[in-house]
Amino acid sequence: RNELKGTITIMVGMLAALEKEARWKMMITRMRTIAAYPTAQCSWHVGEMFTAVEALSPIDRERVDATRTEVMMSLSSDERRALMVAMDVLSAA
C-alpha cells in the first residue's frame, strides 16, 4: 500500500504538470477505473488522491481540481454515484 500511495502522489503531481487535454484524458481514465472498484477500495483511492491534491501548490491544486470537476460532469451517472458514495464514506470516517 505504501508503494501505491507513492504512485498516486506522483501521478497527481504529473497531472498538474500536463497540458489541459492530456490532464483531462489521464484524469478520466483514472476516475473511471476508480469508480469500477468496490466501495471500500474506491474510497481508499479517492482519499489518497484528495490527500495528494492537497499537497500540491495552490495553482497546481486549482488546475487539478478544475479538471476533476470537468471529468466528474462527463462521467456516467453510475460512475459519478460510485465516486460520490466513496466521498461520503470518507467524510463519515
N, C-alpha and C positions, 0 to 999 in steps of 0.2 A: 504493500500500500504506500509506503514512503516513496518508493520509486515512481509510482503512478502520480502521487501528489506533485513530485518534482516535474514530471512530464506535463501535467496540467498547468503548472505555473509557467513553464517555458512556452507552452502553446498559447497561453493568454498573452504573454509578452510578445510573441510573434504576431498574434492577431493585431495588436496595437500598431505594429510597425508596417503592416501590409497596406496596400492601396485599397480603397473602398470596395471595389468589385471583388478582389481576392479575399479580403476580410469577410465579406458577405458570404462568398462561396464556402469558405472554411467554416464559418460560424453555422451556416445552415446544415452542413454535413454533420457537424458535431452535435448540434441541438437535436437533429432527427435521430441520431444514434442514441443519445442520452434518453430521449423520450421513449424509445423502444425498450429500455431496461425495466426490470421490475421496480416497483416504487422505492424500496429501500436503497437499491443501487443507484437509481435515478437521483434520489435526494442527496446521496453522498457526492455524486459527480457535480450536481448543481451547487452544493455547498462549497466544494473545492474550487469551482470556477468563480463563485462570488468572492471567496477569500483571495484568490489570485488577482481578480479585478481590483479589489480594494487596495492591494499593494502597489498598483500602478500609479504613475504620476497623475495629477488631476486631468491633464489634457488627454493622456492615453486612456484613462478611465472613461472620460466622456465619449471618446471615439468608440471604444468597445461597447459601452452601454447603449449608444445610439444604434449601433449595428445590431446588437442583441434585440432591441425593441423592434427594429425593422424585420428581423428574422422571425421573431415571435408572431408578428402580424401576418407573415406569409405562410406559417405552418398550418397544417390541417387542424381542425377543431380537436381531434383526438390527441394529436401531438401537443397542442397547447394545453389541453386538460391534464395530460400526464406531467408536463413541466410545472403547471400551477399546483397540482397535488404535491409534487416534490417540494415546491417552495413553502406550501402550507405545513408540511411535515417539518421542515427546517425551522419555521417560525414557532412551531409548537414545542420544539425541543429546548 
